[in-house]
Amino acid sequence: MIVDLQNDFCHPEGDSVRRHGVPVGMEATAHAIQCLAEACRKAAIPVLWVVTEHGPWTDSLAWRSRSKGKAPNCHAGTWGAELYAVTPAPEDRFVTKHRYSAFYQTSLELILRAQGVQTLLVGGVLTQVCVETTVRDGFMRDFDMVTVPELCASTDPDAHAMSLRNMGRYFGRVRVLADVLADLEA
């Protein structure tokens, strides 16, 4: 499951990137995500893309106030909402979220339970915001959450490192990409 790998969060011309900077190592992160997605498909493991969508129908006053008058990013149907530097496959599944957590008021848990999923390999951006919030929520729903650090990126290296430690200590496991790929090949 990849969270928010979208142009507005990852591309140098993205709305959020223009305000906060490019996540550190974004090109390498996108490449690692594509590699793991292909390995998962080869092993018949479903690939899930979680995308953010903002707009007037879902952005509450409280949500809008956090952006201090700036227009929200990732509007449905815009370039900013499109996936960044990866190619999804027709069999991949998309889940749209409107808040930090991929579980909050989405169909994600229903989809995972219907498919018998117990373990989630997780990556995306920003590590300390949407990725960690999703990992926490998944853990609280009794999923085995496995964060893959090479699949995560942030504009703040210190927050990124702390978030990975936090997720590994309290909300699942952190496993490096090489080990995950070796497991998938076996």
MDTraj code that builds the backbone (N, CA, C; nanometers):
import mdtraj as md
import numpy as np

residues = "MET ILE VAL ASP LEU GLN ASN ASP PHE CYS HIS PRO GLU GLY ASP SER VAL ARG ARG HIS GLY VAL PRO VAL GLY MET GLU ALA THR ALA HIS ALA ILE GLN CYS LEU ALA GLU ALA CYS ARG LYS ALA ALA ILE PRO VAL LEU TRP VAL VAL THR GLU HIS GLY PRO TRP THR ASP SER LEU ALA TRP ARG SER ARG SER LYS GLY LYS ALA PRO ASN CYS HIS ALA GLY THR TRP GLY ALA GLU LEU TYR ALA VAL THR PRO ALA PRO GLU ASP ARG PHE VAL THR LYS HIS ARG TYR SER ALA PHE TYR GLN THR SER LEU GLU LEU ILE LEU ARG ALA GLN GLY VAL GLN THR LEU LEU VAL GLY GLY VAL LEU THR GLN VAL CYS VAL GLU THR THR VAL ARG ASP GLY PHE MET ARG ASP PHE ASP MET VAL THR VAL PRO GLU LEU CYS ALA SER THR ASP PRO ASP ALA HIS ALA MET SER LEU ARG ASN MET GLY ARG TYR PHE GLY ARG VAL ARG VAL LEU ALA ASP VAL LEU ALA ASP LEU GLU ALA".split()
xyz = np.array([
    [0.0851, -0.1173, 0.0000],
    [0.0000, 0.0000, 0.0000],
    [0.0896, 0.1234, 0.0000],
    [0.0678, 0.2075, -0.0994],
    [0.1456, 0.3303, -0.1131],
    [0.0529, 0.4491, -0.0897],
    [0.0967, 0.5401, -0.0033],
    [0.0160, 0.6536, 0.0399],
    [0.0665, 0.7839, -0.0239],
    [-0.0206, 0.8514, -0.0952],
    [0.0005, 0.9896, -0.1425],
    [0.1198, 1.0118, -0.2345],
    [0.1532, 0.9160, -0.3161],
    [0.2609, 0.9366, -0.4138],
    [0.2011, 1.0135, -0.5318],
    [0.1754, 1.1417, -0.5092],
    [0.1050, 1.2273, -0.6042],
    [0.1897, 1.3495, -0.6377],
    [0.1674, 1.4032, -0.7568],
    [0.2465, 1.5157, -0.8047],
    [0.2500, 1.6335, -0.7078],
    [0.1382, 1.6697, -0.6493],
    [0.1358, 1.7849, -0.5593],
    [0.2278, 1.7665, -0.4386],
    [0.2539, 1.6422, -0.3982],
    [0.3395, 1.6142, -0.2831],
    [0.4831, 1.5790, -0.3214],
    [0.5068, 1.5405, -0.4484],
    [0.6357, 1.4820, -0.4858],
    [0.7105, 1.5534, -0.5977],
    [0.6410, 1.6087, -0.6938],
    [0.7020, 1.6709, -0.8119],
    [0.7508, 1.8122, -0.7779],
    [0.8656, 1.8537, -0.8319],
    [0.9161, 1.9887, -0.8038],
    [0.8162, 2.1006, -0.8340],
    [0.7223, 2.0775, -0.9239],
    [0.6206, 2.1785, -0.9566],
    [0.4900, 2.1571, -0.8799],
    [0.4874, 2.0596, -0.7908],
    [0.3666, 2.0313, -0.7138],
    [0.3340, 2.1413, -0.6150],
    [0.2069, 2.1585, -0.5874],
    [0.1598, 2.2660, -0.4999],
    [0.2244, 2.2600, -0.3616],
    [0.2183, 2.1464, -0.2979],
    [0.2759, 2.1326, -0.1644],
    [0.4282, 2.1447, -0.1690],
    [0.4897, 2.0921, -0.2738],
    [0.6353, 2.0976, -0.2875],
    [0.6835, 2.2420, -0.3023],
    [0.6098, 2.3222, -0.3766],
    [0.6485, 2.4634, -0.3923],
    [0.6471, 2.5366, -0.2582],
    [0.5604, 2.4940, -0.1685],
    [0.5510, 2.5590, -0.0367],
    [0.6480, 2.5013, 0.0653],
    [0.6729, 2.3677, 0.0570],
    [0.7478, 2.3010, 0.1645],
    [0.8769, 2.2331, 0.1190],
    [0.8990, 2.2235, -0.0110],
    [1.0193, 2.1585, -0.0619],
    [0.9931, 2.0169, -0.1096],
    [1.0871, 1.9662, -0.1886],
    [1.0790, 1.8301, -0.2415],
    [1.1174, 1.7324, -0.1311],
    [1.0410, 1.6266, -0.1119],
    [1.0824, 1.5251, -0.0152],
    [1.2219, 1.4716, -0.0494],
    [1.3041, 1.4536, 0.0513],
    [1.4417, 1.4088, 0.0330],
    [1.4439, 1.2708, -0.0325],
    [1.5229, 1.2580, -0.1392],
    [1.5374, 1.1291, -0.2075],
    [1.4146, 1.0851, -0.2838],
    [1.3336, 1.1784, -0.3301],
    [1.2049, 1.1444, -0.3921],
    [1.2199, 1.0551, -0.5138],
    [1.3184, 1.0806, -0.5995],
    [1.3369, 0.9966, -0.7198],
    [1.3668, 0.8527, -0.6812],
    [1.4564, 0.8335, -0.5856],
    [1.4916, 0.6982, -0.5403],
    [1.3718, 0.6306, -0.4747],
    [1.2940, 0.7087, -0.4004],
    [1.1744, 0.6536, -0.3352],
    [1.0747, 0.6045, -0.4396],
    [1.0486, 0.6863, -0.5413],
    [0.9546, 0.6473, -0.6469],
    [1.0038, 0.5225, -0.7192],
    [1.1342, 0.5152, -0.7452],
    [1.1907, 0.3970, -0.8124],
    [1.1730, 0.2718, -0.7246],
    [1.2003, 0.2843, -0.5956],
    [1.1844, 0.1709, -0.5036],
    [1.0390, 0.1264, -0.4970],
    [0.9473, 0.2222, -0.4977],
    [0.8043, 0.1888, -0.4950],
    [0.7659, 0.1107, -0.6206],
    [0.8120, 0.1560, -0.7359],
    [0.7811, 0.0862, -0.8609],
    [0.8380, -0.0557, -0.8583],
    [0.9607, -0.0726, -0.8074],
    [1.0234, -0.2058, -0.7989],
    [0.9425, -0.2989, -0.7093],
    [0.9010, -0.2491, -0.5917],
    [0.8237, -0.3343, -0.5015],
    [0.6861, -0.3647, -0.5598],
    [0.6234, -0.2679, -0.6239],
    [0.4924, -0.2923, -0.6850],
    [0.5020, -0.4041, -0.7889],
    [0.6059, -0.4001, -0.8709],
    [0.6240, -0.5045, -0.9727],
    [0.6508, -0.6399, -0.9086],
    [0.7317, -0.6435, -0.8026],
    [0.7599, -0.7693, -0.7333],
    [0.6336, -0.8245, -0.6679],
    [0.5514, -0.7380, -0.6111],
    [0.4259, -0.7828, -0.5492],
    [0.3324, -0.8420, -0.6540],
    [0.3186, -0.7739, -0.7676],
    [0.2318, -0.8261, -0.8737],
    [0.2796, -0.9630, -0.9204],
    [0.4098, -0.9775, -0.9349],
    [0.4677, -1.1057, -0.9775],
    [0.4374, -1.2169, -0.8770],
    [0.4307, -1.1803, -0.7486],
    [0.4007, -1.2765, -0.6422],
    [0.2507, -1.2870, -0.6143],
    [0.1685, -1.2284, -0.7003],
    [0.0219, -1.2297, -0.6869],
    [-0.0248, -1.1625, -0.5586],
    [0.0470, -1.0588, -0.5163],
    [0.0084, -0.9787, -0.4008],
    [-0.0502, -0.8484, -0.4540],
    [-0.1712, -0.8140, -0.4110],
    [-0.2349, -0.6931, -0.4633],
    [-0.1603, -0.5653, -0.4262],
    [-0.1653, -0.4690, -0.5161],
    [-0.1038, -0.3379, -0.4953],
    [-0.2156, -0.2355, -0.4795],
    [-0.2067, -0.1596, -0.3720],
    [-0.3061, -0.0581, -0.3392],
    [-0.2412, 0.0799, -0.3406],
    [-0.3025, 0.1732, -0.4133],
    [-0.2580, 0.3120, -0.4158],
    [-0.3600, 0.3943, -0.3394],
    [-0.3158, 0.4609, -0.2354],
    [-0.4030, 0.5492, -0.1587],
    [-0.3727, 0.6912, -0.2048],
    [-0.4759, 0.7610, -0.2506],
    [-0.4569, 0.8962, -0.3017],
    [-0.5443, 0.9945, -0.2245],
    [-0.4892, 1.1116, -0.2050],
    [-0.5617, 1.2202, -0.1396],
    [-0.6419, 1.2966, -0.2433],
    [-0.7587, 1.3391, -0.2027],
    [-0.8414, 1.4251, -0.2877],
    [-0.9039, 1.5312, -0.1980],
    [-0.8857, 1.6565, -0.2376],
    [-0.9438, 1.7673, -0.1625],
    [-1.0392, 1.8464, -0.2506],
    [-1.1337, 1.9108, -0.1875],
    [-1.2279, 1.9938, -0.2605],
    [-1.3352, 2.0476, -0.1683],
    [-1.4229, 2.1287, -0.2219],
    [-1.5236, 2.1959, -0.1392],
    [-1.6229, 2.1011, -0.0723],
    [-1.6428, 1.9825, -0.1262],
    [-1.7391, 1.8902, -0.0679],
    [-1.6830, 1.8144, 0.0516],
    [-1.5512, 1.8082, 0.0644],
    [-1.4924, 1.7295, 0.1734],
    [-1.4053, 1.8103, 0.2676],
    [-1.3711, 1.9328, 0.2321],
    [-1.2837, 2.0131, 0.3174],
    [-1.3658, 2.0972, 0.4143],
    [-1.3637, 2.0569, 0.5398],
    [-1.4377, 2.1280, 0.6443],
    [-1.3677, 2.2592, 0.6784],
    [-1.4331, 2.3404, 0.7583],
    [-1.3737, 2.4650, 0.8043],
    [-1.2443, 2.4361, 0.8807],
    [-1.2467, 2.3370, 0.9673],
    [-1.1263, 2.3009, 1.0439],
    [-1.0139, 2.2579, 0.9498],
    [-1.0462, 2.1791, 0.8488],
    [-0.9453, 2.1319, 0.7541],
    [-0.8893, 2.2490, 0.6729],
    [-0.9762, 2.3374, 0.6267],
    [-0.9309, 2.4527, 0.5478],
    [-0.8457, 2.5480, 0.6317],
    [-0.8762, 2.5596, 0.7599],
    [-0.8025, 2.6537, 0.8440],
    [-0.6567, 2.6134, 0.8609],
    [-0.6255, 2.4864, 0.8490],
    [-0.4871, 2.4423, 0.8627],
    [-0.4009, 2.4869, 0.7454],
    [-0.4620, 2.5189, 0.6301],
    [-0.3842, 2.5641, 0.5151],
    [-0.3730, 2.7163, 0.5077],
    [-0.4244, 2.7845, 0.6096],
    [-0.4084, 2.9297, 0.6250],
    [-0.4413, 3.0081, 0.4984],
    [-0.5577, 2.9777, 0.4413],
    [-0.6058, 3.0528, 0.3267],
    [-0.5546, 3.0074, 0.1910],
    [-0.4576, 2.9165, 0.1894],
    [-0.4077, 2.8668, 0.0614],
    [-0.5035, 2.7601, 0.0091],
    [-0.5164, 2.7522, -0.1209],
    [-0.6036, 2.6503, -0.1807],
    [-0.5479, 2.5121, -0.1493],
    [-0.6347, 2.4165, -0.1157],
    [-0.5861, 2.2809, -0.0886],
    [-0.5298, 2.2180, -0.2158],
    [-0.4421, 2.1224, -0.1970],
    [-0.3831, 2.0534, -0.3114],
    [-0.4621, 1.9281, -0.3459],
    [-0.4179, 1.8592, -0.4486],
    [-0.4762, 1.7318, -0.4917],
    [-0.6264, 1.7409, -0.5201],
    [-0.6635, 1.8374, -0.6024],
    [-0.8029, 1.8462, -0.6471],
    [-0.8292, 1.7323, -0.7461],
    [-0.9434, 1.6695, -0.7361],
    [-0.9801, 1.5591, -0.8256],
    [-0.9681, 1.6023, -0.9712],
    [-0.9079, 1.5166, -1.0518],
    [-0.8984, 1.5410, -1.1948],
    [-0.7869, 1.6337, -1.2374],
    [-0.7048, 1.6795, -1.1437],
    [-0.5953, 1.7693, -1.1796],
    [-0.4640, 1.6933, -1.1893],
    [-0.3665, 1.7556, -1.2543],
    [-0.2320, 1.6989, -1.2643],
    [-0.1739, 1.6746, -1.1256],
    [-0.1987, 1.7657, -1.0322],
    [-0.1450, 1.7527, -0.8975],
    [-0.1927, 1.6287, -0.8245],
    [-0.3100, 1.5786, -0.8594],
    [-0.3656, 1.4600, -0.7939],
    [-0.3183, 1.3296, -0.8574],
    [-0.2530, 1.3373, -0.9732],
    [-0.2062, 1.2162, -1.0430],
    [-0.0865, 1.1549, -0.9713],
    [-0.0681, 1.0231, -0.9922],
    [0.0471, 0.9548, -0.9343],
    [0.1764, 1.0119, -0.9900],
    [0.2788, 1.0109, -0.9074],
    [0.4091, 1.0649, -0.9422],
    [0.5071, 0.9529, -0.9783],
    [0.5600, 0.9552, -1.1002],
    [0.6748, 0.8748, -1.1425],
    [0.6588, 0.7232, -1.1261],
    [0.5373, 0.6740, -1.1261],
    [0.5118, 0.5297, -1.1220],
    [0.4016, 0.4970, -1.2222],
    [0.3946, 0.3704, -1.2575],
    [0.2914, 0.3254, -1.3499],
    [0.2080, 0.2172, -1.2819],
    [0.0841, 0.2487, -1.2495],
    [-0.0011, 0.1450, -1.1901],
    [-0.0421, 0.0429, -1.2963],
    [-0.0779, -0.0748, -1.2514],
    [-0.1276, -0.1796, -1.3407],
    [-0.2801, -0.1803, -1.3360],
    [-0.3428, -0.2325, -1.4413],
    [-0.4899, -0.2343, -1.4436],
    [-0.5520, -0.3066, -1.3237],
    [-0.4821, -0.4062, -1.2709],
    [-0.5377, -0.4828, -1.1585],
    [-0.5162, -0.4156, -1.0228],
    [-0.4386, -0.3094, -1.0178],
    [-0.4166, -0.2390, -0.8914],
    [-0.5462, -0.1728, -0.8445],
    [-0.5538, -0.1519, -0.7161],
    [-0.6725, -0.0898, -0.6564],
    [-0.6374, 0.0497, -0.6065],
    [-0.7288, 0.1436, -0.6201],
    [-0.7126, 0.2790, -0.5693],
    [-0.8136, 0.3033, -0.4583],
    [-0.7704, 0.3703, -0.3533],
    [-0.8575, 0.4142, -0.2451],
    [-0.8349, 0.5640, -0.2297],
    [-0.9431, 0.6388, -0.2254],
    [-0.9344, 0.7835, -0.2108],
    [-0.9607, 0.8211, -0.0656],
    [-0.8724, 0.9062, -0.0126],
    [-0.8895, 0.9548, 0.1244],
    [-0.8994, 1.1065, 0.1235],
    [-0.9543, 1.1605, 0.2313],
    [-0.9724, 1.3052, 0.2429],
    [-0.9065, 1.3619, 0.3685],
    [-0.8434, 1.2760, 0.4463],
    [-0.7716, 1.3172, 0.5668],
    [-0.6382, 1.2431, 0.5692],
    [-0.5604, 1.2595, 0.6747],
    [-0.4275, 1.1995, 0.6797],
    [-0.4302, 1.0461, 0.6746],
    [-0.5213, 0.9841, 0.7443],
    [-0.5258, 0.8380, 0.7502],
    [-0.5998, 0.7777, 0.6314],
    [-0.5416, 0.6732, 0.5752],
    [-0.6067, 0.6011, 0.4659],
    [-0.7264, 0.5203, 0.5153],
    [-0.7373, 0.5016, 0.6456],
    [-0.8490, 0.4250, 0.7007],
    [-0.9692, 0.5132, 0.7364],
    [-0.9461, 0.6423, 0.7593],
    [-1.0521, 0.7285, 0.8102],
    [-1.1581, 0.7548, 0.7030],
    [-1.2774, 0.7014, 0.7269],
    [-1.3940, 0.7186, 0.6401],
    [-1.3662, 0.6852, 0.4932],
    [-1.2944, 0.5739, 0.4726],
    [-1.2703, 0.5224, 0.3378],
    [-1.3155, 0.3764, 0.3336],
    [-1.3054, 0.3168, 0.2176],
    [-1.3406, 0.1750, 0.2009],
    [-1.2224, 0.0830, 0.2247],
    [-1.1087, 0.1359, 0.2695],
    [-0.9867, 0.0563, 0.2809],
    [-1.0027, -0.0675, 0.3680],
    [-1.0539, -0.0525, 0.4886],
    [-1.0657, -0.1682, 0.5777],
    [-1.1586, -0.2741, 0.5191],
    [-1.2682, -0.2340, 0.4604],
    [-1.3597, -0.3282, 0.3959],
    [-1.2883, -0.4067, 0.2863],
    [-1.2125, -0.3379, 0.2028],
    [-1.1389, -0.4026, 0.0936],
    [-1.0374, -0.5024, 0.1489],
    [-0.9614, -0.4620, 0.2492],
    [-0.8591, -0.5497, 0.3064],
    [-0.9207, -0.6733, 0.3700],
    [-1.0281, -0.6549, 0.4472],
    [-1.0930, -0.7700, 0.5125],
    [-1.1549, -0.8634, 0.4073],
    [-1.2168, -0.8069, 0.3040],
    [-1.2780, -0.8893, 0.1992],
    [-1.1732, -0.9720, 0.1250],
    [-1.0527, -0.9184, 0.1135],
    [-0.9443, -0.9888, 0.0449],
    [-0.8635, -1.0787, 0.1392],
    [-0.8971, -1.0796, 0.2658],
    [-0.8253, -1.1628, 0.3626],
    [-0.6852, -1.1116, 0.3942],
    [-0.6614, -0.9846, 0.3743],
    [-0.5295, -0.9271, 0.3996],
    [-0.5077, -0.9134, 0.5501],
    [-0.3913, -0.9586, 0.5952],
    [-0.3552, -0.9443, 0.7361],
    [-0.2311, -0.8584, 0.7535],
    [-0.1449, -0.8574, 0.6522],
    [-0.0193, -0.7835, 0.6581],
    [-0.0161, -0.6798, 0.5465],
    [0.0263, -0.5599, 0.5817],
    [0.0385, -0.4522, 0.4839],
    [0.1826, -0.4045, 0.4782],
    [0.2395, -0.4014, 0.3586],
    [0.3671, -0.3355, 0.3342],
    [0.3330, -0.1925, 0.2982],
    [0.3908, -0.0955, 0.3695],
    [0.3476, 0.0435, 0.3553],
    [0.4645, 0.1345, 0.3198],
    [0.4347, 0.2307, 0.2328],
    [0.5286, 0.3370, 0.2001],
    [0.4510, 0.4576, 0.1528],
    [0.5224, 0.5654, 0.1233],
    [0.4581, 0.6847, 0.0697],
    [0.5150, 0.8119, 0.1287],
    [0.4397, 0.9190, 0.1150],
    [0.4806, 1.0513, 0.1646],
    [0.3640, 1.1152, 0.2391],
    [0.3937, 1.2008, 0.3224],
    [0.5130, 1.2263, 0.3987],
    [0.5183, 1.1244, 0.5117],
    [0.6376, 1.0766, 0.5404],
    [0.6559, 0.9697, 0.6384],
    [0.5874, 1.0007, 0.7703],
    [0.6130, 1.1197, 0.8245],
    [0.5665, 1.1539, 0.9588],
    [0.4229, 1.2052, 0.9626],
    [0.3577, 1.2152, 0.8486],
    [0.2205, 1.2656, 0.8473],
    [0.1271, 1.1526, 0.8024],
    [0.1014, 1.1418, 0.6738],
    [0.0019, 1.0459, 0.6254],
    [0.0467, 0.9005, 0.6377],
    [0.1755, 0.8735, 0.6176],
    [0.2214, 0.7349, 0.6305],
    [0.2075, 0.6889, 0.7749],
    [0.2623, 0.7654, 0.8682],
    [0.2549, 0.7236, 1.0088],
    [0.1111, 0.7197, 1.0593],
    [0.0291, 0.8154, 1.0219],
    [-0.1104, 0.8147, 1.0660],
    [-0.1819, 0.6897, 1.0162],
    [-0.1551, 0.6514, 0.8912],
    [-0.2152, 0.5304, 0.8351],
    [-0.1633, 0.4053, 0.9046],
    [-0.0329, 0.4000, 0.9306],
    [0.0253, 0.2838, 0.9999],
    [-0.0340, 0.2704, 1.1396],
    [-0.0458, 0.3805, 1.2109],
    [-0.1062, 0.3764, 1.3446],
    [-0.2493, 0.3221, 1.3375],
    [-0.3286, 0.3769, 1.2446],
    [-0.4684, 0.3328, 1.2326],
    [-0.4779, 0.1859, 1.1928],
    [-0.3921, 0.1420, 1.1048],
    [-0.3918, 0.0009, 1.0650],
    [-0.3578, -0.0897, 1.1814],
    [-0.2582, -0.0518, 1.2591],
    [-0.2192, -0.1296, 1.3767],
    [-0.3345, -0.1374, 1.4763],
    [-0.4058, -0.0267, 1.4966],
    [-0.5185, -0.0249, 1.5894],
    [-0.6340, -0.1121, 1.5397],
    [-0.6336, -0.1440, 1.4118],
    [-0.7356, -0.2318, 1.3541],
    [-0.6852, -0.3753, 1.3412],
    [-0.5728, -0.4043, 1.4077],
    [-0.5149, -0.5385, 1.4148],
    [-0.4562, -0.5898, 1.2844],
    [-0.4088, -0.4998, 1.1977],
    [-0.3316, -0.5409, 1.0814],
    [-0.1846, -0.5424, 1.1206],
    [-0.1093, -0.6332, 1.0608],
    [0.0358, -0.6396, 1.0781],
    [0.0942, -0.5352, 0.9830],
    [0.1386, -0.4243, 1.0381],
    [0.1872, -0.3117, 0.9577],
    [0.3388, -0.3205, 0.9430],
    [0.3842, -0.3236, 0.8182],
    [0.5271, -0.3312, 0.7886],
    [0.5634, -0.2093, 0.7039],
    [0.6391, -0.1186, 0.7630],
    [0.6823, 0.0006, 0.6915],
    [0.8166, -0.0286, 0.6252],
    [0.8266, 0.0060, 0.4982],
    [0.9497, -0.0152, 0.4221],
    [1.0158, 0.1221, 0.4054],
    [1.1274, 0.1476, 0.4745],
    [1.1835, 0.2828, 0.4779],
    [1.2219, 0.3388, 0.3407],
    [1.2698, 0.2555, 0.2504],
    [1.3076, 0.3033, 0.1170],
    [1.1865, 0.3508, 0.0367],
    [1.0671, 0.3150, 0.0810],
    [0.9434, 0.3540, 0.0135],
    [0.8807, 0.4783, 0.0763],
    [0.9488, 0.5399, 0.1719],
    [0.8959, 0.6563, 0.2421],
    [0.9865, 0.7770, 0.2188],
    [0.9249, 0.8947, 0.2158],
    [1.0018, 1.0181, 0.1987],
    [0.9366, 1.1316, 0.2752],
    [1.0212, 1.2301, 0.3088],
    [0.9757, 1.3470, 0.3817],
    [1.0637, 1.4664, 0.3467],
    [1.0109, 1.5842, 0.3673],
    [1.0893, 1.7062, 0.3498],
    [1.1759, 1.7334, 0.4726],
    [1.1518, 1.6610, 0.5800],
    [1.2238, 1.6807, 0.7060],
    [1.2935, 1.5502, 0.7455],
    [1.4245, 1.5379, 0.7186],
    [1.4958, 1.4127, 0.7481],
    [1.4874, 1.3697, 0.8948],
    [1.4904, 1.4653, 0.9875],
    [1.4819, 1.4292, 1.1294],
    [1.3445, 1.3718, 1.1639],
    [1.2387, 1.4348, 1.1143],
    [1.1036, 1.3843, 1.1387],
    [1.0843, 1.2483, 1.0730],
    [1.1410, 1.2308, 0.9534],
    [1.1355, 1.1023, 0.8816],
    [1.1977, 0.9914, 0.9678],
    [1.3193, 1.0159, 1.0173],
    [1.3895, 0.9148, 1.0976],
    [1.3139, 0.8850, 1.2269],
    [1.2651, 0.9881, 1.2932],
    [1.1905, 0.9680, 1.4179],
    [1.0619, 0.8908, 1.3932],
    [0.9945, 0.9223, 1.2837],
    [0.8703, 0.8533, 1.2515],
    [0.8953, 0.7048, 1.2246],
    [1.0019, 0.6737, 1.1514],
    [1.0347, 0.5324, 1.1261],
    [1.0636, 0.4603, 1.2577],
    [1.1385, 0.5241, 1.3475],
    [1.1642, 0.4621, 1.4782],
    [1.0339, 0.4418, 1.5548],
    [0.9482, 0.5418, 1.5525],
    [0.8211, 0.5347, 1.6237],
    [0.7328, 0.4217, 1.5690],
    [0.7228, 0.4151, 1.4361],
    [0.6393, 0.3092, 1.3762],
    [0.6952, 0.1716, 1.4077],
    [0.8276, 0.1559, 1.4022],
    [0.8884, 0.0269, 1.4314],
    [0.8778, -0.0129, 1.5772],
    [0.8791, 0.0844, 1.6648],
    [0.8741, 0.0565, 1.8079],
    [0.7326, 0.0278, 1.8566],
    [0.6335, 0.1016, 1.8035],
    [0.4996, 0.0937, 1.8610],
    [0.3893, 0.0438, 1.7687],
    [0.4063, 0.0531, 1.6388],
    [0.2926, 0.0302, 1.5495],
    [0.3193, -0.0703, 1.4390],
    [0.4078, -0.1616, 1.4613],
    [0.4359, -0.2631, 1.3603],
    [0.5848, -0.2858, 1.3493],
    [0.6286, -0.3108, 1.2278],
    [0.7697, -0.3383, 1.2026],
    [0.8209, -0.2483, 1.0911],
    [0.9517, -0.2293, 1.0904],
    [1.0188, -0.1617, 0.9805],
    [1.1142, -0.2636, 0.9198],
    [1.0985, -0.2886, 0.7894],
    [1.1838, -0.3869, 0.7203],
    [1.2401, -0.3247, 0.5947],
    [1.3693, -0.3433, 0.5731],
    [1.4338, -0.2838, 0.4560],
    [1.3866, -0.3536, 0.3287],
    [1.3923, -0.2804, 0.2207],
    [1.3420, -0.3276, 0.0916],
    [1.4090, -0.4566, 0.0469],
    [1.5405, -0.4689, 0.0638],
    [1.6117, -0.5898, 0.0199],
    [1.5547, -0.7145, 0.0877],
    [1.5228, -0.7055, 0.2158],
    [1.4662, -0.8209, 0.2875],
    [1.3253, -0.8519, 0.2386],
    [1.2465, -0.7490, 0.2142],
    [1.1102, -0.7691, 0.1651],
    [1.1127, -0.8335, 0.0266],
    [1.1993, -0.7838, -0.0618],
    [1.2102, -0.8415, -0.1970],
    [1.2580, -0.9869, -0.1910],
    [1.3520, -1.0178, -0.1008],
    [1.4003, -1.1552, -0.0858],
    [1.2871, -1.2473, -0.0403],
    [1.2050, -1.1993, 0.0532],
    [1.0893, -1.2779, 0.0980],
    [0.9912, -1.3029, -0.0148],
    [0.9677, -1.2022, -0.0978],
    [0.8731, -1.2174, -0.2088],
    [0.9242, -1.3170, -0.3131],
    [1.0551, -1.3181, -0.3353],
    [1.1125, -1.4132, -0.4314],
    [1.1077, -1.5550, -0.3791],
    [1.1130, -1.5716, -0.2463],
    [1.1108, -1.7055, -0.1854],
    [0.9708, -1.7553, -0.1821],
])
top = md.Topology()
chain = top.add_chain()
for i, resn in enumerate(residues, 1):
    res = top.add_residue(resn, chain, resSeq=i)
    for name in ("N", "CA", "C"):
        top.add_atom(name, md.element.get_by_symbol(name[0]), res)
traj = md.Trajectory(xyz[None], top)
